């Protein structure tokens, strides 16, 4: 007899909207042509656009399965599309450009932003590692002790992780008599502590993050947005995990947390909006596909449109294309069995931790 599948349960609309805001900012931040004269704006975007996905993943973690079952389930969601897409690119590079498959395979297995052709895909194996480490900590009741012990653990991960960010960047290493420069470790494992901080904090605050909105919460939303604007007007510290940039252990971490709070605030305010809320929510559901496929689409659109339209219109249309085309692919993949099998996780059997979002 087949195992029962999980019955649908209501999604938290503001979480999908927050993901939609985050992925829209990721795509915008990769439109490098916009930021040559606006580096401060790019710093604001990168200060939180990836940490928010780690934070929200932590808020949605539901312990219940064994660690091995959880690892396999997350591999279905994150590593399966990672290897499927990169293997297809490797085969194309071998067939069309004469590249060596071994070189592409090594880059894929190393799996950070310095080795991948589609750079944003580094975040998939990294998120998988962070989820596994965070789940292990939760299973060992790392957040179940005294409040001071929980705070000490989070502080150690935040401070130690921030200090560790640049340690494996531009690092000279002697290997088989050859001097090489290491720029990040495989699967970005050097960023594991700081990633665990954001994800574990999201899990610790999951009750507040997932709570329904009310009058008091709406007031807090506007306050969070104002704090975000004031912070970035006064404090220049930022971060960029892929480039191993962490300007200050305290200020950069606060910048990320202020940005996460502001994005969640805006998401709560926009979720009930008649059309914008559903659009952003669907982008949030498609965020994995957008992360994977937006870079080549956005870049191709920019190069095609810029000569005739100029910077601003071409940048806007390229950004929209980087969101729309992968979202369309997400919709198609859900309806075409081969694509669904290659790019989407298999339906999860009913279990104690089964949830949507």
N, C-alpha and C positions, 0 to 999 in steps of 0.2 A: 504493500500500500504506500502510495506516495506521501511524503511529509507535507503537512499543511503549510501553506504560505502565510505570511503575516498579513492580517487584515489591515486595510488602510486606516490610519489614524490621522487626526487633524495636524497639519503642519503649523509651526509658529510663523505667521506671515512676516513679522518684522525681522526674523532671522534670515529668511530668504531675501528680503529687501536689503538687509545689511550686507549679505553676500553680493547682491547685485551692485550695490554702491562700491564695495571693495574691488570687484572684478572690473567695473567700469574705470576705476582709478588706476588699476594695474595696466589696462590697455592704454589709457591716456598717458601714463608715465613712460610707456615704451614708444610714444611718439616723440622721439628725440628731437625732431625738427622744431618742436614747439618751445624747447627749453634752453636753447643756446643763449638767449637773452633773458631767460627767466629761471635761473638755477634755483632761486629761493622757492619758487612754486614747486619745482620738482622735489626739493627737500621736504616740503610739507607733505606731499603725496607719499614719498617713500618712507616717511617716518612711521606709518602705520598700515599701509595697504596690504602687506603680507602678514604682519603680526595679528591683524584682525581675523584672518582665516584660522590661525593657530588657536586663538582665543575662543572663537566660536566652535571649533572642533572639540575643544575641551568642555565647553558648556553642553555639548550634545553627547558626550561620552556616557554610556550606561553600562557600568560593570555588571557582569553576570555570566558571560561565557569564560571559558578557560583562555589563558593567554595565547595558546597556540591557535585556538579557533578564532580569536579576535585578529591575530596576525594574518591568518589566511583570508578572513573576510575583508580586511583592509587592503590586502594585496590584490584581491579581486577588483576593488574600487580604484586603486591608485597605481599599482605596478602593472596590471594587465594592460590598460591603455598606454602606459609609458612604454612598455616593451613592444606592444603591437605597432604603435606609430613609428618608433625609432627603428624597428626592424624593417618596416616598409621603406623608410627613408634610406636605410643602409643598402637595401637591395637596389633601389633606384640609383643611388650614388655609384654602386658597382657597375650596373648595367649601362648607365648613361654617361658617367664621367670617368670610368675606369679606376675608381678608387679601390683600395684593398678592403675587403670585408673585415679583416682582422683589426684594422685601424678603427673602423666604425664600431665594431663590437667592443673594443677596449674603451672607447669614449663613452659608450652606452653604460658599460658596467662601472666605470668610474663615476659617472653620473652627477657631475656638478656643472655650474654655469660656464666654466672655462672649457669644458670638453664637448658640450652638446651643440649641435647645429641650431636647433630651436631652443635658445637659452632658457626661456621661462619654464621649460619642463623639468629643470633641476628641482623645482619645488615639490614634485610628486614623490620621488623616493625619499626626499628629506622629510616631508610630512609623514610618510609611512613610518620612518624611524622614530620620529618624535611621538607619534601616536602609540607605538609599541612601548617606548620607554615610559610615557605618561601612564599608560594602562597598567604597566608593571608597578609603578609607584602607588597608583590608586588601589590595586589589589592588595598591596602591603600596608594599606591604611595609612598612607603618608599624610593624609589630611584629616585623620580621625582623632588625632591626639589633642593635647592642650593647644589653645589658641596661640600661645607664644611659640610652641614647637612648629606649628604650621607656618607662622610668620617667619621663623628662622629659616625653614626650608625654602620658602619662596624667595626670601632675601638672598640666601646663598646661591640659588640658581640664577637669580637676576644679576647679582653683582659678579659672581664668578663667570657666568655665561657671557656677560658683556666684556669682561676682561679677556676672555678666551677667544672672542671673535676674530681679532687680527693675528693670532699666534701662528696659524697655518697658511698665512697669505704672504706671497713673495718670500718663501722660506727656502734657502739654499740647502740642498740635500745631495750627498754623494751616494750614487747607486751604481753598482757594478763598475766602479772606477770612473763613472761619468758624473759631472756636476749638473744637477737639474734644479729648476725653481718650482717649488710646490705652490700652487695657488688654490688652496682649499682641498680638503680630504674627500675620499670617495663618499658619495651620497651626502656630502656636506655634514658628515658626522661631527666635525669641529664646531658646528652650530647647535649641537644637540642640547646643551644645558640651557641656552637662552630660549630655544624653542619650547623646551619642557616648562620653563617658567610661564610663558604666555598660555600654554595649553592647560597647565595645572591650575593657574589662576582662573581661567575660564571655567574649569570644572568646579572650583571652590565657590564661584559666584553664580553658578548655574541657576539657582533659585531666583535670583534677582534678574538675571539676563533673560530668562524665559517667562517671567511673570507677565500677566496681562497688564495693559496700560490703564491708567486712571488719571484723575486730575492732578494729584501730587506728582505722578510720574511725568506728566506732560510739562509741568513746571521744571522738574529736574532735567528734562530733555533740552529745554531752552537754555537752562543754566549750563549744561555740558557744552552746548554749541558755543556759547559766549566765552566759556573758559578756553575752549580750543582756539578760537580766534585771538583771544588776548595772549595766550601762551605763545603762539607762533609769531605774533607781532613783536614780542619781547625777547624770546629765547631762540637762538639760531640752531640749537643742537638737533641733529637728525640721525638717521641710520639707513643703511642699505645692506641687507643680509647677504645678497648675492655677491656684492663687491667687498664684503667683510668690513664694512664701514660702521663704526659705532662711536660717535663723537665723544660721548661722555656716559659712563655707567649709570649715573643717576638721571641726568637731563634727557638723554636719548630714550631711556626707559619711560620716563614720565611723558615725553612727547608721544610715544607709541600708545600709552594708556589713555592719554587725553584724546588722541585721535580715534581710538576704539570707542571710547565713551561718546564722542561726538557722532560717529557713524551710526552707532546704535540709537542715539537720540534722533537723528534725522530719519532713520529707518522706522522708528515708532511713529513719528509724525507723518511720514509718507505712506505707510502701509495701508491706511484706510482710503487713500486718494483714489478716485474712480478709475483712472487709467494708468497713472504713473506708478502707483503701488503694484498692480499686477505685472506691469512691464518690468520693473526692477526685480520683482519677485521671481519672474521667469528667468531673467538673467542670472539670478542667484542659483536657481536650480541647474542652469546650464554652465555654471562657472568653471567646472573642470574642463569642459570642451572649449570654452573661451580661452582659458589659460593655455591649453595645448595648441590651438590652431590660430590664435589671433595674430601672432607676429608675422607670418608670411603673408596673410591676407592684408593686414594693415600696411605693411611695407610696400607690397605690390600696388595697392590702391594709391598710396602716396606718390610713388614714382610715376604712375599713370596719369594722375590728376594734377600734380603740382605744376608742370610746365604750362598748362592752359588756364588753370584757375588761380594760381598764386597760393601763398602759404596758408592763410586762415581758412578759406573754403576747402582746400585740399586736405588740410589737417582734420577738419571736422568730419568730412566725408570718409576719410581713411579710418578715423576712430569709430564711426558708426559701422563701417564695413567690418572692422575687427571685432565688433560685438555681434553684428547681425549674421554674418556668414557662419561662424561656429555655432551660434544658437540654432540656426536652421539645420545644421548638421546634427546637433543634439536631438532635435525633433524628429529628423529622419531616422537616426540610429535607433530610436525607441520603437520604430515601426518596421524596420527592416531586420529580419532575423540574423543574417550574417554580421551586420554591423553591431547589432545588439550583443551578440556573442563575443565579439572581439573587443568592444570598447566599454561595455557597461557591465556592472557586477551582476551575477546571477541572483534571482530572487532569494531572499533569506528565509529559511525555515523559521517557524514561530519559536520564540525563545524568550527568556526573561528580560533580555536587554533590547529586544527588537523595538525600533522606533523609526518614524520618518524623520526628515531633515538630516 
